[in-house]
Amino acid sequence: MTQVPASADIVVIGAGIVGNSLVHHLARLGWRDVVLVDKGPLPNPGGSTGHASNFIFPVDHSREITDLTLDSVRQYRELGVFTRSGGFELARTEERMEELRRRMSSARAWGIEAELVSPELVRELVPYVETDQFLGAFWTPGVGVVDSLQAGTLMRDAAIEAGALTVAPNVEVTGLDVEDGRVRRVRTDRGDIETAYVVIACGVWSPKIGDMAGVSIPLTPTVHQMVSIGPCPQFAERPGEINFPIIRDMDNYCYERQHGADVEVGSYAHRAILHEPEDIPSIDRAKLSPTEMPFTSDDFDPQLEQAFELMPDLLGADGAELRYAINGLLSLTADGSPILGESPVKGLWTAAAVWIKEGPGVGRAVAEWLTHGHSEIDLHGSDIARFHPHQFRREHTRLRAGESFIKTYGIVHPAEQYESDRDRRLSPMHESQQKLGAVFFEAGGWERPHWYESNADLLATYGAAVMPREHEWDARWWSPVINAEHLRMREAAGVIDLSAFQVFDLTGPDALATVEHTCVARCDVPVGKVVYTPVLDAAGGFKADLTVMRLAEDTFRVVTGAAHGRADMQWFRDAVTVAATRSRQARPTAILDTVLTDRTDEISTIGLWGPRARDILAALTSDDVSHEGFGMLTCREIAVATGAAEVPVLASRISYVGELGWELHAPRGGAAAVWDALLEEGAAYDARPVGIGVYGTTGRIEKGYRAYGAELDSERTVVEAGMQRPKVKAADFVGKEPYLRQRDEAPRTVLCTLTVEDHTSRSGTERYMLGGEPILARDGSPLTDGHGRHPYATSAGSAPSLGRHVLLAYLPPAEAVIGNELLVSYMEEHYPVTVRSIDATALFDPDNERIR
């Protein structure tokens, strides 16, 4: 009978590919008292790793997921468990062919060998396909299959041989003890383990284990159907597991791959079949394994017929029969990304919702994160801290997973919006915005107007200056009204709902120490100053990009974006503890009385910007809002008249769109009145309500303003982003030492602004890039920066004031020359671009006169 040790430095729950990878990398990084627990037997404890089809297609539109996948492939190869087969993704429609052209852009951007090929070439390498079934294919020679169970065994054994790991199979976790906000022990049916760190890496069971500590891990077990048919004579007398490229029949949401003498057919075309973690059968009750559920043939029959049409001679061969069929469980999240990082319970980490193709990469990245506080691969899109409270609900996860399951092989536009579980967070102005014809996009659960149909009359006013897009894909989830709103803001003024901002206060004697420790910019400033600042990790990469307002000697307000605002708040919350520790060292009798308070649901932010913004605000307040009386980067409370009452508003003179104006932070109860007053008074100055399409894209891109998650991430430096300041503050802060080194070194890449010179495609249609497209040399050859990365458009958007489409991209230093002519590849066509700025200098109003 397996016994568990009484204590450990860290306990990893789950011995699938993720858990095995994680303990291997923890051992490699110096951890020496690691325990791996699984309720199943080894080498196959019964999770998704044991029944996965185990093939890897490396190209993803997400750079983060691609990086994790490429790192995983590298590790599988080093372990000797990767078999390269190549793979085709087929297109049955012209719409899919266009998507495959977009995949080529991602492949080129991430440096992955790929090409578009004819049906005849597919037939040459896969002689059993019918070429009349599809138009063309996306060929990736680096596709392959892995033995994930063998990989896990090798990594687990390496950790054991290093003297770092104790393995406890057939041990069930029965509880997690949390004391004073920290995990303290793991309870099992073979004894308790005292520990300071626990990682939940048990796939579809992760929510059940998280609940033991009061932590929600928002994933849902979801069925993926797979069958095996054989023996196939085409595979007879061929050695090994696979000899032919893998086929992904994208428009039928199926794949077909050789597996020895059989062919496996898997489907993502059926209805979403979701399960609860608690309903997964035990090992004793499961016929095959707990994650191999009974097959529901009615769901699969249509896809099997389509597979027969594509490969009739293979699947219909004499003697070939259905030999294996399962409803295999895998993990899906509400947004399709993994769930990684430290939970709200300190010391309790998660490495969940990870597929075979990402497993070893995730294992390495999370081990680095645990050890160093950061990982080599930027993981902000997978951080568990990204979720807002309502997104932890199982109902939310199930609704979103049910909607997105069919999109696994779908054509998903980069701006595409979810339809389920909407209207969860509405600003006080929502009713007014509905009447104005707002088209809402979601951010952090907030419904944010992206543009207003009530502004459609401006299209006639500005004519061709709105830069209309004639191709449906380029214009999907977009409107020329955005550009019209932009021009009206530049001409008069725009009023923008920014209620989705994450807003939190730090108050107490250690508040200054906290923000100084966290922020690059000096925050020990006079009360009423506004500080725009990067936040770095310990390696000097970007962790956030935000503003800090000093409201009092002991009070600071942080304002950051909705998408990653919860993670930013968690980063500051952790910094409170660090600052308190330092404070106690300096003042042994000090107690922690600095408090972080989330104000997001109490405060609604309204932006007012444009050349008439001061006139509009002055008409609504008796407070001095002149340039002399209310300078840039200052804030103070003013009273805004809204008819019968005045509303106290914290006005912050800052701009993300490059125009004179303010962020107006109003109490939620008075925000709607302030909004209405601004629109009513603004009408006399031709002001209009303006959507996030202007704030987040057109306004900022004309000014070259960087955005976290696009230009800024943990793999970029302040210097490379062109955001360094002349001096570095004396106070210590996270990432200071590497930042100082970066300032003394030549940058390995440079963030530049480029303009598209000609949009005309071969068909004569003008095309507009959306972001993610590779930047090439003028002769079409690839470029590579000092990090070994290929340049791509981190952001793309219209600059209506310039009459240009603008791209931001990191370029090799030798190419970062004003006037340099390059190419951007979009849908497999090349368009000329020119480097216009090699630092933070804006293309529009470079001297920032309009802001004043």
JODA-V752555 format. One line per field, one symbol per residue. phi: phi as a letter, one per 40 degrees, with the letter a starting at -180 (. if undefined). A space follows every 10 residues. Layout:
phi = ???
This chain:
phi = .cbbccaaca bbbhbccccc ccccccccch cbbbbbbacb cbcbchccdc bccgbbbccb cccccccccc ccddcdcccg bbbcbgabbc bcbcccdccc ccccccdccc gbcaacbcdc cdcccbcccc cccacaabbb cccabbbccc dccccccccc ccgbbbbbcf bccbabcbbf gbcbabcbcb hbbcabbbbc bbfccddccd dcbgbcbcbb cbcbcabbbi cbccbcgbcg cabbdcbbcc cbfbbbacbg cbbcbbbbcc dcbbbcdccc ccdccccbad cbcdcbcccc dccccccccc bccccbcdgc acbaabcccb bbbcbgbcbb hcccccgbbb bbfbcdcbdc ccdccccccc cbgabcccbc cbcdccccdc cccccccccc ccccdccdbc cbccbdbcbc fcfcbbcccd ccccccgcbc bbaggccbcc abcccccccc cbfcccfcbc cdccccfaac ddcccdcccc cbabbbcbcc dcbabbbhcb ccccccccbc ccbcbcdgcb bcacbbcccg ccbaaabbbc cadbbbbbba cccbcccccc cccccdcccc ccccccbdcc bcbcbbbcbd ccbbcbcbah cbcccccccb acccbcccca ccfbaacbbb cbgcbbbcbc cbcaabbgbd iacbcbcdcb ccccdccccc ccdcbgcbcb ccdcccbccc cccgccbcgb cbaccbbccc cgbcbdbbcc ccadgccccc ccccbcccab cbbbbccacc cccgccbbcb hgccbbcccg ccbbcccgcc caccaaacbc ccgbcbbbac bddcccbdgc bbbbcbfgbb bcbbcbabac cccbfccfcc cc
